[in-house]
Amino acid sequence: MPYFGSEETVKDLKRALSNPNVQADRLRYRNYIIRVIRAMTQGLDVSSLFMEMVKASATVDIVQKKLVYLYMVTYAGHKPDLALLAINTLRKDCADPNPMVRGLALRNMCNLRMPGITEYIQQPVFSGLKDKASYVRRVAVLGCAKMHRLQPKSEIDPIVVNELYALLRDPDPVVMVNCLRALEEILREEGGVVINKPIAHHLLNRLKDVDSWAQSEVLTFLLRYRPRSEEELFDVLSLLDGFLQSSQTPVMAATLCLFLQLAATHQAVQGDALLRSRGTLLAACGSAAPELRFAALCHVQQVLRSQPGLFGAQYKRFFCSYSEPAYIKFRKMEILVELVNDENVALVLEELRSYCTDVSTELAQAAIAAIGRIGRTYTDHCLEILTGLLALKQEHITSAVLQTFRDLLWFCPKSSGAVCVAVEGCEDVPPDDEGKRAMLWILGAYGECMSGAPYVLEVLIDRVKAEMSSLVKMELLTAAVKMFVLRPAETQDMLGRLLHYCIEVESDLCVRDKAVLYYRLLQSGVDRTREVMLGPKSDPSMSVLMGRAEEPVNVWASSFNTLSPLCGTQISLENCPIENPVHKPAEQLDREELRFTTAEPGLGTGDIEEVSSIAAMEPEEPSLSTGAPLSHEAFERLWLELDVVHLEVLEFPRPTQPPETLQAVFQLVKIQTLAFSRAEAMPWKAFMYSRSLGTLILAELLQGPPDKEKNLQGVPESTENIQNVPEKTETLQEVPEGDENLQGALGNTHTMQVSIKQQPDNPQAIKNFILVLKTVLKTLISSQQ
């Protein structure tokens, strides 16, 4: 039979299916039906055979029924009128003595996608919920969810919901799990299935009876329940303990996620749970499926945020294999950097060194960057390796090493001597833009330590006409001016040529403006130029960006076993709504009272009394995101349109770090800064924004008394003390006269005031932002002390 059939093929099949002689031969009749299904799967339109196929469903042959039902489900939407003729056959099969036939007919009847089908399938579904055969009950439970999907806007039938809750006690574990799935689909608009104490304990006791896939689902549903007492909590944890070492990775991950959230106030219990699940997590890191391996590695990274030494002894398990995909190798190198200690630093560096010569340039450069991160702690070991890599004289390696040297000098200025010697021995200029910029930064910052620095710079200046990158040109300007301040006799002529070209010939406005800026700066005098250009080469307060302090497990526990570790973002757990029953609709409370009114056997401590309320969920951990960048103009427009929704006095003095440092620190926690006041300005202000829980948050930090008249107008009198701030930016609203404490705090140099506006309103997002802001300010102030 050809792959793309023709009308003749369909006609032949039609004649054969209508032939009484063919119908009399069961085997021959089934073979023609198989040919119809084969043609259908190959893309041939066989919808004209609908009537013949409906007639073929009247048989006792189970295989033939399955084939015909598959055909009817596929073409029911194309032939809705004819499909109605098959309803009687399906309803008749729903009453067949054979439970396999009943379940098969009910399942396919629920799969028919045609208008008006709900009224025909409602009665068979309700009958199936009370069927003696467990297979039919499984199909009927899922049929309830399919009925709701066919009419999502219709009212929820409380009888169906109560019947599904009652079936949670069904002796068949698959029926129980299907009930959870169906209730979650039907009650999605109301927050999903509610897990109270009797239901939670019933699910825990039945957990061992279901398969691994269902176990992970049930454990996810149990995230919605919080034990009411310490005794109940440890009874629940005792039941979950055995699943922490399950050989099935999804079950272990779901159990660990539930374990960590239930034991939120018991750090020792959380640590023990992580230790017990370490073996399964390591086994998943060596899985044959690369996707599962990558997911496990991402979760290992998440665990290392709180337990840096948990996988220290198994660091060799994270060495890269030759045949592994690149994305897994990148993740393993990131983990190796976090596992480095005094005992294994030599072996880890030797392993990373072997990756630096990989045929993949991206992998080689990532390995060099990893060595540079280790070099912030073990400088001497890493400098020796990086210097040796320069001797290979491969362009991509040289570029990556120079970028690593630049970052290393910024964080560890004590390594400048060895780095300058290595860079001075580098004869070739890297061809890529990032490598050029790194070399230029080193030449400008440490030009006095390298005898040949002006001559390397002159080579780049002579090639400036052929340079395409504006960023490289601007870095070249900065390096040339710094070199002129340090070694004027050797640099004066080449700097003049560079400034003349950039001002008179260059078409890029950014490069031209920067050249004009430096030209006018040089006109103000060499001393003033030296003061501006030769600032600190490193900032001690940047230590807040180095490494990462151990985080409490609760910071990331809610995002464990989700896509958040894979994406590198924090995703709030939206499928665990635990609400106070006082705020629930009366209808939902009525249904809840009907569920599990009988006592559930205890967990070894006695009978469980009926639940009267739902436990409140633990507050979610704060998480921010920057999202799409916000321009100064958009910030100004939103600031003028929105009202201040939160005003708070922070018991911190303003940080004294340079604006560049503040901006880098705030970016680390996903807060984007737009402008700072000058250090000597009073009042001192800072404007910033972030996002949390889908809400855009605009904020203004203020130290010093605001001018009431200007606040009433919403426009500052002058912006000369503000750096890179919109020309018209509304400041704080006038403080109420009756609030003496707040009025006094405004003039206090040891406090700051934060004003917040948001769109749309979300109080939890404000709490997240304030908590992160306070944490950053505490870190900055402690570092400057």
C-alpha positions, 0 to 999 in steps of 0.5 A, a space after each residue: 500500500 503506498 505511503 500517500 494513498 489515493 481515492 481508489 485506495 479508499 474506495 477499495 477499502 469501502 467496498 471490502 468493508 461492505 462485502 458480506 463475505 469479508 464480514 463473515 471471515 473475522 480474520 479477513 475483516 480485521 485485516 481490512 480494518 488494520 489497513 484502514 488504521 494504517 492509512 489513517 496514520 500515514 495521513 490518508 483521509 479515510 473519513 468517508 469510511 465512518 459508517 462502515 467502521 461504526 458497523 464494525 464496532 458491533 463485535 465481540 473481538 476486543 482487538 477489533 473494538 480497539 481499532 474501531 474506537 481509535 478510528 472513531 475518536 480520530 474522526 468524530 470531530 470531522 463527522 459529528 453527525 455520524 459520530 452520534 450514531 456510534 453513541 448507542 453502540 458505545 453506551 451498549 458496550 458500557 453495560 457489557 459483562 466484560 469489564 475490559 469492554 466496559 472500560 474501553 467503551 467508556 474511555 473512548 466515549 469520553 475522548 470524543 471531541 464533539 458538541 453536545 457529547 456531555 449529556 450522553 456520557 454523564 450517565 455512563 460515567 456516574 455508573 462507572 464510578 460505582 462499578 465493581 471492576 477497578 479498571 472501570 472505576 479508574 476510567 470513570 474517575 478520569 472521565 469526570 475530569 474530561 467532562 469538566 474539560 469539555 465544559 470548563 465554564 459550567 458550574 462544578 457539580 458538588 455531587 461529582 466532587 463529593 463522590 470523587 473525595 469519597 473514592 479516595 478511600 477506594 481499595 484500588 490505589 490507581 483509583 485513589 491517585 486518579 481521584 486526586 488528578 481529577 479533583 485537581 483539574 475540576 477544582 483548579 479555579 478554586 485552588 485545586 484539591 484540598 488536603 486536610 488532616 484525614 486525607 493527608 494521613 490516608 495518603 501517607 498510609 497508602 503511599 507504599 501501595 502505588 507505583 513510583 510515578 503515582 508516589 511522586 504525584 501524591 507527595 507533591 499534593 502532600 505539600 499542601 498540608 502542614 502538621 498541627 503539632 510537633 508530635 504529628 510532624 515527626 510521625 509524618 516524617 517517620 513515614 516519609 523517611 524510607 522514601 528518602 533512599 528510594 531507588 527512583 529519583 523522582 520519588 526521592 526528589 519529591 520526598 526530599 522537597 516535602 521533607 525540607 518544607 515540613 521540617 522548616 524549623 528543624 535545621 538538623 532534620 533538614 541536614 540529615 534528610 539531605 545526607 540520606 538522599 545524597 546517594 540517590 542524587 549522586 546516582 542520578 548524576 551518573 544516569 544514562 539519560 543526559 536530561 536526567 543527569 543535567 537535572 540532578 546536577 542542577 539540584 546538586 548545585 542547589 543543595 551546595 548553597 546550604 551544604 557546601 561540604 555535602 559532596 566534598 568527598 565525592 568530587 571525582 564523580 563530577 569529573 567530565 567524561 569525553 562523550 558527555 554533552 557540553 551543557 553537562 560539562 559546563 554544569 560539572 565544572 561549576 560544581 567542581 569550583 564549589 567543591 574545591 578545598 585544601 585537600 583536592 585543589 591540586 587534583 581539581 585544577 589538574 582536571 580543569 587544566 585538561 579541559 582547557 585544550 578541548 576541541 570545543 572553544 566554549 568548553 575550553 574558555 569555560 574551564 579557564 574561567 573556572 580556574 580563575 574563580 578558584 584563583 581568588 582563593 588559591 592564587 599561586 596554583 592558578 597563576 602557574 596554570 594560566 601562565 602556562 596556557 598563554 605559552 600555547 599561543 592559541 587565540 581563544 585560549 589567550 583571550 580567555 586567559 586575559 579575561 581571567 587575569 582582568 577579573 583576578 586583578 580586580 578581586 585579588 590585586 596582590 597577584 598583579 606582579 605575576 599577572 603583569 609578567 605573564 601579560 608582558 610575555 604575551 606577544 600576540 593581541 587576541 583577535 576577539 573583542 572581549 580579549 582586546 578589552 581585557 588586555 587594554 584594561 590591564 595595560 591601562 591599570 598596570 601600565 607602569 609595571 610593564 616596560 613594553 605596555 606603550 608599544 603594545 598600545 601603539 600597535 592597537 592605536 595604529 589599527 584603530 581605523 580597522 577596528 569595528 567594535 565601538 567598545 574596544 575603541 572606548 576601552 582603547 581611549 581609556 587605556 591611552 589616557 591612563 598610560 599618558 598620565 603614567 608615562 607621558 613621554 612615551 604616550 603623548 604622540 600616540 594619544 594625540 593621534 588617537 584623539 584626533 581620529 576619534 573626534 574628527 573621523 570616527 562616526 560612532 557617537 559614543 566613541 566620539 563623545 568619550 574622546 571629547 570628554 577625555 580631551 576636555 579633561 586633559 585641558 583641565 590639567 594633568 593633576 585633575 586628569 590623574 585624580 580622575 583616571 587613576 582611581 583605586 584598582 580594586 575595591 575591598 568592599 567587592 568581597 561581598 561579591 566573592 564566594 557565597 555565604 551558606 544559605 538556609 535551606 528554607 531559601 530554596 526548599 520551595 523550588 526544589 524538584 521544580 524547573 527553577 534549578 534548571 532555569 537558574 531562577 526562583 519559581 514560587 510554589 503556586 500549587 500549594 495554597 494553604 488558606 485559612 478556612 475563614 476566607 474560604 467560600 461557604 460552598 467549599 467549606 460545605 464540601 470539606 465538612 463532608 470529606 472523611 468524616 470518619 476517623 482515620 487510623 493513627 500513625 502509631 499514636 492513636 486515632 486522628 480527630 476530625 480536622 476543623 481548619 486548614 493549617 496556614 502555609 509557611 511564608 514563601 522565601 523572597 525572590 526577585 527578578 530583573 526581567 526586561 530592562 526599564 529605561 530612565 524615561 519609562 521609570 520617570 513616567 511610571 513614577 509620576 503615574 503611580 502612588 506611594 504604596 509603602 513608606 518605611 524608615 530603615 535603621 541603616 546609614 547610607 552605604 559609602 561605597 562608590 556607585 559602581 560597587 553599589 550597582 554591582 552588589 544590587 544587580 547580584 540580588 536582581 535589583 537594578 539601580 538607575 541613579 545615585 546622588 553624589 556622595 556629598 549631596 544632602 539629601 542623598 537619593 537612589 532610584 532602583 527597580 526590581 520584579 517579584 511575583 509578577 509585580 514591577 517594584 519602583 523604589 527610592 532611597 532617601 537620607 536627609 530631610 526632604 523639601 516639602 514644597 518640592 515634594 508637593 509639586 513632585 518635581 526636584 528643584 535641581 538635578 545637578 546633584 543626581 547622577 543619571 537620573 531622569 530630569 523630572 522624578 517625583 520624590 517622597 510624598 510629604 510626611 504627615 505632620 502628626 507622625 513625629 517619629 517619622 519626621 525625626 527619622 528623616 533628618 537622622 543621618 543614621 537612617 534611610 527612608 524607602 518609598 515604594 510604588 508598584 504595578 500591579 499591587 501585591 503586598 507580598 512582593 513588597 515584603 520580598 523586596 524590603 527583606 532583600 534590600 535590608 539584607 544587602 544594606 546590612 552586608 554593605 554596612 558591615 563590609 565598610 566597617 
